[in-house]
Amino acid sequence: MVLLFGARESTKDVDAFSLDPGAATSVSKAAALVAAALGLPDDWLTEAAKGYAHGLTLGPVLFEGPTLRVRAPSACNCWQ
């Protein structure tokens, strides 16, 4: 939400989750490597907000790379 709305930073972690259940292990391993390389806490990337995502749909693409697409959540299907 910070990326989408340019809101101020309110926490020091990043909440993320994948719609692909098989990707969770890969994402966790990658997050651990990033934490070690940058000196971040082990829990810098969490799924803590996942419980609030019920009923949300895919929002606009905020970033797209060769192996990663980051989308904002949306309460409507406006950006599809």
C-alpha positions as CSV (number, residue, x, y, z in Angstrom):
1,M,0.0,0.0,0.0
2,V,3.0,2.3,0.6
3,L,4.1,1.8,-3.0
4,L,0.6,2.3,-4.4
5,F,-0.4,5.4,-2.5
6,G,3.0,6.9,-1.5
7,A,1.9,6.6,2.1
8,R,4.5,7.1,4.9
9,E,6.4,4.2,6.2
10,S,4.5,2.8,9.1
11,T,6.3,-0.5,9.8
12,K,9.8,-1.8,9.1
13,D,8.7,-5.0,7.5
14,V,7.2,-5.8,4.1
15,D,4.0,-7.9,3.9
16,A,3.7,-10.1,0.9
17,F,2.1,-13.3,-0.2
18,S,1.9,-15.3,-3.4
19,L,-1.2,-16.6,-5.1
20,D,0.9,-19.7,-6.0
21,P,1.1,-21.9,-2.9
22,G,4.2,-23.6,-4.3
23,A,6.1,-20.3,-4.4
24,A,6.1,-19.8,-0.6
25,T,9.2,-21.9,0.0
26,S,11.2,-20.2,-2.8
27,V,10.1,-16.8,-1.6
28,S,11.1,-17.6,2.0
29,K,14.6,-18.8,0.9
30,A,15.1,-15.7,-1.3
31,A,14.0,-13.4,1.6
32,A,16.5,-15.1,3.9
33,L,19.3,-14.5,1.4
34,V,18.3,-10.9,1.0
35,A,18.2,-10.5,4.8
36,A,21.7,-12.0,5.2
37,A,23.2,-9.9,2.4
38,L,21.7,-6.6,3.6
39,G,21.8,-7.1,7.3
40,L,18.0,-7.1,7.7
41,P,16.1,-8.9,10.4
42,D,15.0,-12.4,9.5
43,D,11.3,-11.3,9.5
44,W,11.6,-8.4,7.2
45,L,9.3,-10.1,4.7
46,T,6.2,-11.5,6.3
47,E,2.7,-12.9,5.4
48,A,1.2,-11.1,8.4
49,A,-1.3,-9.2,6.3
50,K,-2.5,-12.2,4.4
51,G,-5.5,-12.6,6.7
52,Y,-6.7,-9.2,5.6
53,A,-6.6,-10.1,1.9
54,H,-9.9,-12.0,1.8
55,G,-12.2,-10.6,-0.9
56,L,-9.4,-8.5,-2.6
57,T,-8.6,-8.9,-6.3
58,L,-5.5,-8.3,-8.3
59,G,-4.8,-4.6,-8.5
60,P,-2.4,-2.7,-10.8
61,V,1.1,-4.0,-11.5
62,L,3.6,-2.0,-9.4
63,F,6.8,-3.8,-10.6
64,E,7.5,-6.4,-13.2
65,G,10.8,-8.2,-13.8
66,P,11.8,-11.4,-15.6
67,T,10.8,-13.6,-12.6
68,L,8.7,-11.4,-10.4
69,R,5.5,-9.4,-10.8
70,V,4.3,-7.2,-7.9
71,R,0.7,-6.1,-7.7
72,A,-1.2,-3.9,-5.3
73,P,-4.4,-5.4,-3.9
74,S,-7.7,-4.0,-5.0
75,A,-11.2,-4.0,-3.6
76,C,-12.6,-4.0,-7.1
77,N,-11.8,-5.5,-10.4
78,C,-11.1,-2.1,-12.0
79,W,-7.6,-2.7,-13.3
80,Q,-8.1,-6.0,-15.1
